[in-house]
């Protein structure tokens, strides 16, 4: 298999694994979301936990970091 295809499949795998990690990470960042809500007035925490946008922000951060790592790995070869 070509290296690009392998790295693409690896990226998709990491993107799928990032979903449960982002959920866990979002709840771990609850003090940070409280600070964001207090500082900027943007609703971050509700009665049932962090808002959806908090999860999306953490997920996109994780995917971007994984993409950067894979890109550097691909460029290094």
matplotlib code that plots the C-alpha trace (Angstrom):
import matplotlib.pyplot as plt

x = [0.0, 1.2, 2.3, -0.4, -3.1, -1.7, -1.5, -5.0, -6.4, -4.3, -5.8, -9.3, -8.6, -7.3, -10.3, -12.6, -10.6, -10.7, -14.5, -14.4, -11.2, -12.8, -15.9, -13.7, -11.4, -14.4, -15.6, -12.1, -12.0, -15.1, -13.2, -11.9, -15.4, -16.6, -13.9, -14.8, -18.5, -17.7, -15.2, -16.9, -20.6, -20.8, -22.9, -20.5, -22.1, -25.7, -27.5, -26.4, -22.8, -20.7, -22.3, -22.0, -19.7, -17.2, -17.1, -16.7, -13.8, -12.0, -12.6, -11.3, -8.2, -7.4, -8.0, -5.8, -3.0, -3.2, -3.2, -0.1, 1.7, 0.8, 1.8, 5.2, 5.6, 4.7, 7.0, 9.9, 10.0]
y = [0.0, 3.5, 5.6, 8.3, 5.7, 4.2, 7.6, 8.5, 5.3, 5.9, 9.5, 8.1, 5.6, 8.3, 10.5, 7.7, 7.1, 10.8, 10.7, 8.9, 10.7, 14.1, 13.2, 12.3, 15.3, 17.7, 16.6, 16.8, 20.4, 21.4, 24.0, 25.6, 25.7, 27.4, 30.0, 30.6, 31.0, 33.5, 35.5, 35.7, 35.0, 32.2, 29.4, 26.5, 24.4, 23.4, 21.3, 18.1, 19.0, 20.9, 22.3, 20.6, 23.3, 22.4, 18.8, 19.9, 22.3, 19.5, 17.0, 19.4, 20.2, 16.5, 15.8, 18.8, 17.7, 14.2, 15.6, 17.7, 14.7, 12.5, 15.4, 15.7, 11.9, 11.9, 14.8, 13.2, 10.2]
z = [0.0, -0.8, 2.1, 1.5, 1.7, 4.9, 6.5, 5.4, 6.9, 10.1, 10.2, 9.9, 12.7, 15.0, 14.1, 15.3, 18.4, 19.2, 19.7, 23.1, 24.1, 23.3, 25.4, 28.3, 27.8, 27.6, 31.0, 32.4, 31.2, 33.2, 35.3, 32.1, 30.6, 33.8, 33.5, 29.8, 30.7, 33.6, 31.5, 28.2, 29.0, 26.5, 27.8, 28.3, 31.0, 31.3, 33.8, 31.9, 31.4, 28.9, 25.8, 22.4, 21.1, 23.9, 22.8, 19.1, 20.1, 22.0, 19.2, 16.5, 18.6, 18.9, 15.2, 14.3, 16.5, 15.0, 11.5, 12.3, 13.7, 10.6, 8.3, 9.9, 9.8, 6.1, 5.3, 7.1, 4.8]

ax = plt.figure().add_subplot(projection="3d")
ax.plot(x, y, z, "-o")
ax.set_aspect("equal")
plt.show()
